[in-house]
Amino acid sequence: MLAALAAAIFFGWSTVAQAGEPRIALKGYDPVAYFTDERPMVGDPQYQYEWDGAVYRFASAQHLTLFKADPDRYLPQYNNWCAASVAKGEKVHGNPEWWLVVDGRLYLFGRPIGPSLMSKDAGMKGRADENWPKVSGLPAPPLPDHMRGASQSQ
């Protein structure tokens, strides 16, 4: 535990996750809301579900039910990493407040301009898809200051 605390201080993390403790995905945002409400919504801890080692939170019981029926439909592409950065062969944390749904898929971005860039660049998705196998194996970069907090995790 002391080593984990020292690592948290060294790397600037605001919380220390215990071994095996699930992480809160999408900074606690509801992945279904991007599709049903067309906007990011913070999920309610009373409606949460663990999937693939992460805890997802939902704004309503209906959203939780939709997610359980088809998680892959609602999960962000590229495992929550910034789509524009993946297209460039880089790994940058995606922020659930900077997003775009294209062809029924959710994409996150590391900067607020990301959704606009992807909307204007028809080839970005293809480049990101092509780069993803290589980028997925890259080490995770440090979490940016604007994404730090108790409920935040990649």
N, C-alpha and C positions, 0 to 999 in steps of 0.2 A: 504494500500500500504506500509506503514511504517513497519508493521508486516511482510509482505512478503519480504521486503528488508532485515530486520534483520534476517529472516530465511535463506535467500540466503547467507548472510555473514557467519552465524553460520555454515551452512552445506557445504559451499564452492562452491555453484553453481555459474556458471559464468553468467547466465542470469536468469531473473525473469519472469516466465510465468504469464500472467494475467489470472484470473479466466475465464474459458471457451476458452482460447486461445489454438488452436491446437498445438501439439508438433511435431517437426521434427523427423521422425522415422529413424532408422538405420544410425544415424549421417549424414543423407543426401544421403546415398548410394542408388543406384537404385536396387530394389529387383529383377527385371527381368534380369538384366545383368549377375547374377550368372548362369542363365540357358542359355541365348542366346550367351553370350560372354565368359562364363566360367571363369569370374573374377569379382572382385568388381569394380564398376565404380561409381564415384560421380555423382549424379543427377544434373540436371539443374533446377533452380527455375522456369524457364518458362514452364517446364513440371512437374507439381505437381498435386497431387490428395489427397483429404482428405478421409480417410477410417478409420472407427472405432475410431475416436478421435485423429488420428495422420495424419500428412501430409507426404506423400511419394513423393520423387523426382525421376525423370527418366532422363536417358541420351538422350532420343529421344522421339518424338511423337509416334513412333511405340511401344516402350516399355510401354508408358502410355496406349495406346490402348490395348495391351496384358493384362496389369494388370487389367484394368477396366472390361475386359471380364471374368476374373477368378482370383480375388485377392487371394483366398485361395491357389491356385497353387503356388504362388510366395512368400507368407509370410513365414518368418522363423518360425520353430517349437518352441514350448514352449514360445511363446510370446516374442521372442528375447533373452531369457535367455540362458546361457551357457548349452549346451546339456550334457556335461560331468558332470557338477555340478548337474544338475537335476537328472542324473543317480545315483548320490551319495546322493540324498535327500536334496540338498542345492540349494540356489538361488544366482547365481553370474551373473553379467552383461555379456552379450555376446557382442563381438566386431565384427562388420561387416567385418573387415579385416582378421579375423580368422574364416574360414567357411569351409563347406563341403556340397555337394549335394549327398544324398544317396536315392536311389529309388524315384527320382523325388521330393525330399523334401530338403529344405534348413535348415541347422543347423549352429548355431553360437557358438563360444567358448570364454571363458574368458582368455585363454592363447594361445600362438601360437602353443603349442604342442597338443592342443585339437583335431584338425582334424586328426592328425596321430594316436592319442590314439583311436579315434572312428573307424578309418580304420582297426586297429588291433584287436579291441574288438567287435566281432559280437553281444554280449549280451548287449552292452551299450544302444542301441536304445530301446530295450525291457525294460530295467530297468528304463530308463528315462520316457518312456510311462507309466509305472506302477506308478512311483513316482509323475508324473506331477499333478494329482489332489490334492495331499497333498502340494507339493512345490508351486503350483500356489497361495495358500492362505498365504504363508509366507510373512512377510514384506519385502519390497525392501531394499537391503543393500545400503550403501553409494556408490555413483558413484566413481569409481577409477580415479585417476589423469589422466591417459592416455586417458580417455574417456570424459573428461570435455571440453566444448567449446560451442560456441554460437549455433551451429546447431545440437548439440548432445542431444539425449534423448532416453530413453528406450522405 
